[in-house]
Amino acid sequence: MPRGRIVSKGGFQVVRPGYHTLLQDGGRRGHFRLGLSVGGPMDRLSFLWANRLCGNRSDATALEITLGNLELRATAPIQIAVTGPGATLSIDGALADTWRSHNISPGTTLYIAAAAQGVRHYLAVRGGFQITPMFSSTSTITREGIGGLNGAALSAGDFLPFVPCSDEREFLLPLEKRPILDENTPLRVLPGWQRRELPRELKRAFFNSVFRVSANANRMGFRVEGVPLPGIEAISTNMVSEGIVSGAIQLTPDGLPIIMLCDHQTIGGYPKIGTLITPDCWRLAQLQAGSAIRFAPVTAHGAQMIYRKVMRHYEATCPSPVHPSSQRTLK
């Protein structure tokens, strides 16, 4: 029996699972003591908008689609929304707008293709996917084998249950209000206490170098490519392991940073030069392999101001209703 079939009356049949498609909610909080990662969406802002366009609570379970190639067939009427930079959505073979909700009928096929810009896109359904939580969350962490459907990425034949919805109202986020993927602004780093243990030449090189996102990047962390940082051999390898947070930038013996992201381990002993601020973690998650990145220091006050600005804009922006003449009709 396909995974997920017993939970609800309606759902999506997975025709093509995509390159790496995961069920995610707001994240698995409060379980670090068990060694469990938080998980959750890599680009939280796009995730929030997908749910908001469907009238959901902010942490409702949605799909995180990495590199596209996802095809789903609906077995019941439902409202959906797809978000993310450069996302491409087809409904029954016809291109459809992203960053807006669509009402679809039983038998409808959705296809999310790989995009020229961005890496991760989000598909929400009204009411969220009806997935049984594990450790108080539905977020999939494949390394730990928990969440989602048996702790794994989607496979062909899986069933994604939802509660059928017949609300014909649709909403969109106007183009000028959508988040823009800024690939040019440096990624901002809050320096950590261990910077005092690092050679001055290493810190100077870190903030003056251009790196590139490695193809060896995933939900656990992003490796970068570039010239190794000088003085790495002088750093003590006897640092006591401590808790890791999302955005922590570890310095490995090869002299290149690793930025820890949603599925990071709970503790680590590599020295850390600082922590990438939250909105820039979301931005980094959308950068394709080979993208150039630079780092810039920021104060704690500056980091808080940047985060508050992003979230105030999200909270103050209201989706616009779609004119009835342009809405899709439910059967």
Secondary structure, DSSP 4 states (H G I P E B T S, - for coil): --TTTTS-SEEEEEEEE-SEEEEE-S--TT-GGGT------SSHHHHHHHHHHTT--TT--EEEEES--EEEEESS-EEEEEESTT-EEEETTEEE-SSBEEEE-TT-EEEEE--SS-SEEEEEETT------BTTB---BTTTTBSTBTTB---TT-EEEE--------EE--GGGS----SSSPEEEEE-GGGGGS-HHHHHHHHH--EEEEEEE-SSEEEEESSPPTTGGGS-S-PPPEE--TTEEEE-TTS-EEEE-TT--SEE-S-EEEEE-HHHHHHHTTPPTT-EE-EEE--HHHHHHHHHHHHHHHHH--PEEPPGGGSPPP-
